Amino acid sequence: MTAEHPEAARQLSVVAENVGSHLTEVSRGVGDYVIAEIPELRGDAAVVKILQASVAENVATLLHVFENDIPLDNIEGPAAALEYARRLAQRGISLSAMVRAYRIGHWRFLEWCLDELNRQHADEDLATATNRRMLQVSFGYIDRVTEHVIVVYQQERDHWLLSQTAARAARVRDILTEKDVDLNWAEPDLGYRLRQHHLGLVAWLPTLTGGGERLARLHRITDEIARKLGCPDRPLFVPRDATASWAWLPLGSHGDVSWKQVSNFVEHSDPAVYMCAGGVGYGIEGFRSTHRQALRTQELAAAASPAPQFTDFSTVAPIALMATNIDDMRAWVWGILGPLAVDDENSARLRETAQIFLDTGCSYTATASAQILHKNTVQYRIRKAEEIMGHPVQKGHTDLEVALRAVQYLGSTLLRTRPA
């Protein structure tokens, strides 16, 4: 076996230090690459966020090992990596997807390091020795960490599958994936009637606070909403993981819901709980559609800044259906609003007045009444908005209405921080 070059460890330390100066960019690039390559890991904002944290901790740790020549025997799995393994186990995402994420992420990380090594212009022998050391240490690290996360995943998966709620969640997943469902068997298994009106809810706590009471809080607020709405039976409550839940409220023969009542209740009952609702649906198809709508609304809420505590699909349906690509939507909004798409108080006032003006059929009097302003003030604001955008408010008003509505719900996510 060839003896290691005496300068290889030092050269690898320099590589790690330089790559580490771009730590945020490297971590984000590795995480985005993993998500792009593995479809199973997409679609859930909370889990994607933990994936990004796991990637960031793994990248930082491995660079630290490179830079300081730390023995791998002293390395344990990063906390975020272990938590990510638990979340995947709880949500039934395959172990192979998790392990593949490490392989793919490892390759993307090595690309950064190899590019940096090439920039060092070391002689051929030193570059080869540094490359060999980089591969040996990084593969050893990945092997060690994946052993840890596999054990955590399997333990959590066993625990989750043994619980009664997991069995119920499996039945719900069968229904949602449109497998052939015998209602005469499914309803007793679920303890919930499918042949009625349903309201789908998605609830979550954005932080890991509250110890073991997290799911209990989500369960409690779901039950309380059901009582407020006069539901004839108990809701179907399905934990997704330690901080999130899906639920269906049984509305019986009634298809109407007071969204104001639900919103007020959520916002005054537990300030830490966030919730989204689908539209009311009937039967097994309604069971599926109200849930899909609640999930789509949650995606919108997760992208909003600040995030609303409660959002119902009926209020944001056009925006939720459009918001599959926030970057494209932001570019479209900027094209419609022009310089009015700036995150400052003056632009916000002008956008609000323009939105109400369009909502009231372009009535200055009705807008003034809605905003408790003088009619002349409304006329000034509309004229000012038109000057900034470079066209009349009524021109292309359908697109303008949608753009203003999108900014209303997504906030600074869609706005420029300063004028272009």
C-alpha positions in Angstrom: 0.0 0.0 0.0 1.4 3.4 -1.0 2.5 5.6 1.9 0.4 8.8 2.4 1.9 12.0 1.2 3.0 14.0 4.3 1.2 17.2 3.0 -2.1 15.5 2.1 -3.8 16.3 5.4 -2.7 19.9 5.3 -3.9 20.3 1.7 -7.2 18.8 2.6 -7.5 21.2 5.5 -7.1 24.1 3.1 -9.7 22.7 0.7 -12.2 22.3 3.6 -11.5 25.8 4.9 -12.2 27.3 1.4 -15.3 25.2 0.8 -16.5 26.1 4.3 -16.4 29.8 3.4 -19.4 29.0 1.1 -21.1 26.7 3.6 -24.6 28.0 3.2 -24.4 27.8 -0.6 -22.9 24.3 -0.6 -25.5 23.0 1.9 -28.4 24.5 -0.1 -27.0 23.1 -3.3 -26.6 19.6 -1.9 -30.1 19.7 -0.4 -31.7 21.0 -3.6 -29.9 18.3 -5.6 -31.1 15.5 -3.3 -34.7 16.7 -3.5 -34.5 17.0 -7.3 -33.2 13.5 -7.7 -35.5 11.7 -5.2 -39.2 12.4 -5.7 -40.2 10.7 -2.5 -38.6 13.4 -0.4 -40.5 16.3 -2.0 -43.9 17.9 -1.3 -43.8 18.3 2.5 -42.4 21.7 3.6 -41.8 20.6 7.2 -39.8 17.5 6.2 -37.9 19.4 3.5 -36.9 22.0 6.1 -35.5 19.2 8.3 -33.7 17.7 5.3 -32.0 21.0 4.7 -30.9 21.2 8.4 -29.6 17.6 8.2 -27.6 18.4 5.1 -26.2 21.6 6.6 -25.1 19.7 9.8 -23.5 16.9 7.8 -21.7 19.2 5.5 -20.4 21.3 8.3 -19.3 18.3 10.3 -17.5 16.6 7.5 -15.7 19.8 6.6 -14.7 20.1 10.3 -13.3 16.6 10.1 -11.3 17.4 7.0 -10.0 20.7 8.4 -9.0 19.4 11.8 -8.0 15.8 11.0 -10.6 14.5 13.5 -10.7 10.6 13.9 -14.0 9.2 12.7 -14.4 7.2 15.9 -15.2 10.5 17.7 -18.1 11.3 15.3 -21.7 10.7 16.1 -24.7 11.3 13.8 -25.8 15.0 13.7 -28.9 15.7 15.7 -30.8 17.0 12.6 -29.9 13.9 10.7 -31.3 11.6 13.4 -34.5 13.7 13.6 -34.8 13.5 9.8 -34.6 9.7 9.9 -37.4 9.7 12.6 -39.6 11.9 10.4 -39.2 9.7 7.3 -40.0 6.6 9.4 -43.1 8.2 10.8 -44.3 9.2 7.3 -43.7 5.8 5.7 -41.0 7.1 3.3 -38.8 4.2 2.4 -35.4 3.5 4.0 -33.9 3.1 0.5 -34.9 6.7 -0.3 -33.1 7.9 2.9 -29.9 5.9 2.2 -29.9 7.0 -1.5 -30.1 10.6 -0.3 -26.8 10.2 1.5 -25.2 8.7 -1.5 -26.4 11.4 -3.9 -25.6 14.1 -1.4 -22.1 12.7 -0.8 -21.4 12.9 -4.5 -22.6 16.5 -4.8 -20.5 17.5 -1.8 -17.4 15.8 -3.3 -17.9 17.8 -6.5 -17.5 21.0 -4.5 -14.3 19.7 -2.8 -12.8 18.3 -6.0 -13.4 21.6 -7.8 -11.7 23.4 -4.9 -8.7 21.0 -4.9 -8.2 21.7 -8.6 -8.1 25.4 -7.9 -5.2 24.8 -5.5 -2.9 23.8 -8.4 -1.0 21.3 -6.2 1.5 19.1 -7.9 0.2 15.8 -9.3 1.4 13.6 -6.4 0.0 15.9 -3.7 -3.3 16.3 -5.6 -3.7 12.5 -6.0 -2.8 11.9 -2.3 -5.2 14.6 -1.1 -8.0 13.2 -3.4 -7.4 9.7 -2.0 -7.5 11.0 1.6 -10.7 13.0 0.9 -12.4 9.9 -0.5 -11.3 7.7 2.3 -12.4 10.0 5.1 -15.7 11.1 3.5 -16.8 7.5 2.6 -15.9 6.5 6.2 -17.9 9.4 7.5 -21.0 8.6 5.4 -20.7 4.9 6.3 -20.6 5.7 10.0 -23.5 8.2 9.9 -25.8 6.1 7.7 -25.3 3.2 10.2 -26.6 5.5 12.9 -29.6 6.9 11.0 -30.6 3.4 9.7 -30.8 2.2 13.4 -32.8 5.3 14.4 -35.1 4.9 11.3 -35.8 1.3 12.0 -36.5 1.8 15.7 -38.8 4.7 15.0 -40.6 2.8 12.2 -41.2 -0.2 14.5 -42.6 2.0 17.2 -44.8 3.9 14.8 -46.1 0.8 13.1 -47.0 -0.8 16.4 -49.3 2.0 17.4 -53.0 2.0 16.6 -52.8 5.4 15.0 -50.3 4.1 12.4 -52.7 1.4 11.4 -55.4 4.0 10.9 -53.0 6.2 9.0 -52.2 3.2 6.7 -55.9 2.8 6.0 -56.3 6.5 5.3 -53.3 6.4 2.9 -55.1 3.5 1.0 -58.2 5.6 0.6 -56.2 8.7 -0.4 -54.2 6.8 -3.1 -57.5 5.8 -4.6 -57.1 2.0 -4.2 -60.3 0.0 -4.3 -62.0 0.6 -1.0 -64.8 -1.5 0.4 -66.6 1.1 2.6 -68.3 -1.6 4.6 -64.8 -2.6 5.9 -63.1 0.8 5.8 -65.6 2.7 7.9 -65.4 0.3 11.0 -61.6 0.2 10.7 -61.5 4.0 10.8 -64.3 4.5 13.2 -65.5 7.2 10.8 -68.3 7.4 8.3 -67.2 8.1 4.7 -70.7 8.5 3.3 -71.3 12.1 4.6 -69.9 15.6 4.1 -66.2 16.1 5.3 -64.0 19.1 6.0 -60.3 18.3 5.7 -57.7 20.0 8.0 -54.0 20.0 8.2 -52.5 21.3 11.5 -48.9 21.7 12.6 -46.6 23.2 15.2 -43.7 25.0 13.5 -41.2 24.2 16.3 -40.3 21.2 18.4 -41.6 22.8 21.6 -43.9 21.3 24.2 -42.5 17.8 24.7 -44.9 14.9 24.4 -47.9 17.2 24.4 -47.5 18.4 20.8 -49.9 15.9 19.2 -52.2 16.2 22.1 -52.5 20.0 21.5 -53.3 19.4 17.8 -55.8 16.7 18.7 -57.5 18.9 21.3 -57.9 21.9 19.0 -59.3 19.6 16.2 -61.9 18.2 18.7 -62.9 21.7 19.8 -63.4 22.9 16.3 -65.6 19.9 15.6 -67.7 20.8 18.7 -67.9 24.5 17.6 -69.2 23.4 14.2 -71.7 21.0 15.7 -70.3 17.8 14.1 -72.5 14.8 14.9 -69.5 12.5 15.5 -65.9 12.7 16.5 -63.3 13.8 13.9 -60.9 11.4 12.2 -57.5 12.5 13.5 -54.3 11.1 11.9 -50.9 12.1 13.3 -48.3 12.7 10.5 -45.3 12.9 12.8 -44.6 14.4 16.2 -45.6 18.0 15.1 -48.2 17.6 12.4 -51.6 16.0 11.8 -54.3 15.4 9.2 -57.9 15.5 10.2 -61.4 15.2 8.7 -64.4 16.8 10.5 -67.7 14.8 10.0 -70.3 17.3 8.9 -73.1 14.8 8.4 -75.7 16.1 5.9 -74.6 19.7 6.2 -72.3 21.2 3.7 -71.9 24.8 5.1 -69.1 26.0 7.3 -68.6 29.4 9.0 -65.0 30.1 8.0 -64.9 33.2 10.2 -65.9 31.1 13.2 -63.2 28.6 12.5 -60.6 31.2 11.9 -61.4 33.1 15.1 -61.3 30.0 17.1 -57.9 28.9 15.8 -56.4 32.3 16.3 -57.6 32.6 19.9 -57.2 29.1 21.2 -53.5 28.2 20.7 -51.1 30.8 19.2 -48.5 28.1 18.4 -50.9 26.0 16.2 -51.1 26.6 12.5 -54.0 25.2 10.4 -55.3 25.0 6.9 -58.6 23.7 5.6 -59.9 22.3 2.3 -63.4 22.9 1.0 -66.3 20.8 2.1 -66.6 17.5 0.1 -69.1 14.6 0.1 -68.4 10.8 0.2 -65.1 9.1 -0.5 -64.3 11.5 -3.4 -65.0 14.5 -1.1 -62.8 12.9 1.6 -59.9 12.9 -0.9 -60.6 16.3 -2.5 -60.9 18.2 0.7 -57.6 16.7 1.9 -55.8 17.6 -1.3 -57.1 21.2 -1.0 -55.9 21.4 2.6 -52.5 20.2 1.6 -52.3 22.7 -1.3 -53.3 25.5 1.1 -50.6 24.4 3.5 -48.0 24.7 0.8 -49.2 28.3 0.2 -49.2 29.1 3.9 -45.6 27.7 4.3 -44.4 30.0 1.5 -46.1 33.1 3.0 -44.2 35.7 4.9 -45.5 36.1 7.5 -47.4 32.8 7.6 -51.1 33.1 8.5 -52.3 31.1 11.4 -55.4 29.8 9.6 -56.1 29.6 5.9 -59.1 28.0 4.1 -58.9 26.9 0.6 -62.0 28.7 -0.6 -60.4 32.1 0.2 -57.1 31.4 -1.6 -58.0 28.8 -4.2 -56.7 30.6 -7.3 -53.5 31.5 -5.6 -53.0 28.1 -4.1 -53.5 26.4 -7.5 -51.0 28.8 -9.1 -48.3 28.6 -6.4 -46.7 25.4 -7.5 -43.5 27.4 -8.4 -42.9 30.4 -6.2 -40.0 31.7 -8.2 -42.1 31.8 -11.4 -45.0 33.3 -9.5 -42.8 36.1 -8.1 -41.5 36.9 -11.6 -45.1 37.1 -12.9 -46.2 39.4 -10.0 -43.2 41.7 -10.6 -44.2 41.8 -14.3 -47.8 42.8 -13.4 -47.1 45.2 -10.6 -43.8 46.6 -11.8 -42.2 49.0 -9.3 -45.3 48.7 -7.1 -44.0 45.2 -6.0 -41.8 46.6 -3.3 -41.9 45.6 0.4 -42.5 49.0 2.0 -45.4 50.8 3.7 -46.2 53.2 1.0 -46.4 50.5 -1.7 -48.5 48.4 0.7 -51.0 51.2 1.1 -51.3 51.8 -2.6 -51.7 48.0 -3.3 -54.4 47.7 -0.6 -56.4 50.7 -2.0 -56.0 49.4 -5.6 -57.2 45.9 -4.5 -60.3 47.3 -2.7 -60.9 49.6 -5.7 -61.1 46.6 -8.1 -63.1 44.6 -5.6 -65.8 47.4 -5.5 -66.1 47.7 -9.2 -63.7 50.6 -9.5 -65.9 52.8 -7.2 -64.0 55.6 -5.5 -66.9 56.2 -3.1 -67.2 52.5 -2.0 -63.4 52.3 -1.7 -63.3 55.4 0.5 -66.1 53.9 2.7 -64.3 50.6 3.0 -61.0 52.2 4.0 -62.6 55.0 6.0 -60.8 57.6 3.8 -61.8 60.7 2.0 -62.7 60.1 -1.6 -59.9 62.5 -2.7 -57.4 60.4 -0.9 -58.5 57.3 -2.7 -58.3 59.1 -6.0 -54.8 60.3 -5.2 -53.7 56.7 -4.2 -55.1 55.2 -7.4 -53.5 57.9 -9.5 -50.2 57.3 -7.7 -50.4 53.5 -8.1 -51.0 54.0 -11.9 -48.0 56.3 -12.2 -45.8 53.8 -10.5 -47.0 50.8 -12.5 -47.1 52.8 -15.7 -50.6 51.9 -16.7 -54.2 52.4 -15.6 -55.6 50.1 -12.8 -58.4 49.0 -15.1 -56.1 47.9 -17.8 -55.6 44.1 -17.5 -57.5 44.3 -14.3 -58.0 40.5 -14.0 -54.2 39.9 -13.9 -53.8 42.8 -11.5 -56.5 41.5 -9.2 -54.8 38.1 -9.0 -51.4 39.6 -8.5 -52.6 41.8 -5.7 -54.4 38.9 -4.1 -51.3 36.8 -4.3 -49.3 39.5 -2.5 -52.0 39.8 0.1 -51.5 36.2 1.1 -47.9 35.5 0.4 -46.6 38.9 1.6 -42.9 39.7 1.3 -42.3 36.3 -0.3 -43.4 37.8 -3.6 -42.0 41.4 -3.2 -38.7 43.2 -3.9 -36.8 44.4 -0.9 -36.1 47.7 -2.7 -37.1 49.3 -6.0 -35.6 47.7 -9.1 
